């Protein structure tokens, strides 16, 4: 299974987690792990998901999540696990 990392960052508002998770569930993306914090009114969430059974290709999921983020006022990024790991290697 290839894992995918989704990050969500922005000003905290009601429903961010619900909207992101509803989108993922609607497209058969399984949430494996989720961590979220709010620091001085700013929302930060990182999710590890399995998108292997999704009804949409990775590129479409990523693009639509970016658009969803714009609609709800946050930044949503989706990356393959190996790319995420490479970018955050010390």
N, C-alpha and C positions, 0 to 999 in steps of 0.2 A: 504494500500500500504506500503510495506517495502522499505525503502530507502537504497541506497548504497552510500558510500563515496569513491571517487577516488582522490588520491593525485598524483601529478606529480612534480618532483623536479629534477633540473639539470642545466647545462650550457645552456644559451639561444641560440637557433638557429631558423632559419626560418622554419615554418611549424609544430611546436609541436602541437598546438591546432588543426590545420586542420587534422593531422594524427590521433590524439586520437578521435576527434569527428567523423571522417569518419568511423573509426572502430566501434564506438558505434552505429552510424546510420545504418551501414551494418548489425548489429545484433539486431536491434529493441530495443535499450536501449535509453530511453528518458532522456535528460539533463533537470533537474528541476532548477538548479542554478549553476552558475559558477563564480569563482573569481580567478583572476590571477594577479600576480605582478612580476616585474623584479627588483631585487636589485643588483646593481653592477655586472651586467652580469649574474646573476643567476635567473633562471625561477622557479616560484612556482605557482602551480595551484591546487585548490580544487574544486571538482565538487560533487554535490548531484544529483544522477540519480535514475531513476526507471527502474530496470532490470526485472520486473515481466513478461513482454511480450517478453523477449529475446528468440531467437531460440537456445540458448546455456545455459547450466546450469552455475550457479555462479562460480563454481570451474574452468570451462573451460574459461570463460570470464576473470577471475582473472589471470590465467596462461598465456593466450594469450596477455593480456595487459602488463604483466611483460616482455614477450618476445618482444613486440612492443617497450617498453621502452629501452630494451637493443639494439635494432636495431637503434633507433634514439638518443641514448646517454643520456637518462634520467631514473630516477627511477619512476616506476608507481606501486602504491599499491591500491588494491581494498578491502574494508571491509564493512561488514554489519553495518548499522547505530548503532545498539545496542552495538556491539563490539567496534566501534570507540568511542562512548560515554563513555563506561566503561573505556577504556584506557586513556581518557582525562579528567576524573573526578578528581576534586581537593579534 
